[in-house]
Amino acid sequence: QVQLVESGGGLVQTGGSLRLSCAASGRTFANYAMAWFRQAPGKDRDFVAGINWGGARTYYADSVKGRFTISRNNAKNTVSLQMNSLKPEDTAVYYCAADRTAWGNVALMSDDYDYWGQGTQVTVSS
């Protein structure tokens, strides 16, 4: 069992930056692919960024490429999402997720993820 706790959300102006962090419990964190998803009101939960168990592979949604960076620290059981050049359309609840069966890959679909955090709100004002 893995518990995920996000932090770092908040209100920021267009063009600003935020850094989200996700702290994971459990001794097998290094075996999991990790990802960030987001969900805006009335919309589906969408993939934002993902990283494989060793950190060698990262994937990003087209809408955030070049602006967001995902990273992980397996020694500290954390995964982070650095978000720069934020836009109003980035406003959403951001969720951290863990996939225990990725086997070195990164899944893009939310159904493939086994554990989820409670979410953190990111609001970008225009």
N, C-alpha and C positions, 0 to 999 in steps of 0.2 A: 504494500500500500504506500502511496506517495501523496503527500499533502503539499499543495502549492499556494503560496501567498504572494500576491502582487503588491507593488507599491510604486509611487512616483507619479501617479496621475495628477491632473490639476487643470487649471485654466491658463491659457497662454494666448498671446496675440498671433495673428498671421505672421509667418516668417520666423517665429520663435522656435525654441527647442525644449524637449523634455526627455528625460531618461527613465524608462520603466525598468523595474527590477522584479525578479521572481525568485523567491527562496523556496527550495524544495527540501522536504524531509526524506529520510530513508538513505540506505547505504548503496543503492543501486542506481543512483542518479546518472552516473557516467554511462550506463547502458541504454539510456533513453534518448531518443530524438526529442527535441524541444521546439516549440513553436509559439508564436503569438497570433491570435485571431482577434478580430474586432467585430462589434455588432452595433450598428446605428439603429435608432428607433424605427420600428416597422420594416427592418431589413434583415436579411439572413446574416448568419455569422460567417465572416469571410477570413480566409487565410491572409496573413500579412507577411510573416517571415518565419523561416524555420532553419534549424541547424542540426546536423547529425551528431551522433554521440561523441565523437572526437573533436568536433568543431571544424573539420576540414571542408565540409560541404555546407553551403548556405543557399537558401532560396528566398526570393522576394516576389511579392505581387508586383505587377507592372506599375501599379499606381504609386508605389513607394520606393521603387528602385532609384538609387542615387541619393535618396534622402534619409532612409532608415538603415541602421546597421544592427544586426543581431550578433550577440557574442555569448559565450558561456565560460564559467570557471568551475571545472569539475571538482577541484579541491575545496571549493566553498559551496558547492551545490547551488549555484546561482546561474540564471540566464538573464540577459539584459537586452533592452531594445533602445538604442539611441535614435531619437527622432529629431531631425533637423528640417528647416524650411517648412514648418507645419502650415497646413491649409485648413480652412473651415471644413472641408470634406473629410478631413481626418478625425473629426469629432465622432466619438464612439466610446463604448465600453470595451476595454482591451483585456483579453484573457490570455493567460499563460496555460500551455497544455503540454502534456508528456505522452509520448508513444513508446510503449515498452516492447513493441515487436517490429520496429523499423529496420533493425539489422543493418545499420550503417547508412540507411537512406533517410529521406525526409518525406513524409506523406503530406499531401496538400489538402486532404479532405478532413473535416472535423470528425467524421465518424471513425476515423482511424486512430483517434487519440483516446487514451484510457483515463487520464486524470486531468482535472481542470481546476484552476483557481477560481476565486470568487469574482474577479474582475476589478478593474480600476477605471474610473471615468477620465477621459481626456476630452477637453473642450477647447476648441480653437476659435477665438473670436475674430470677426472680420473688421 
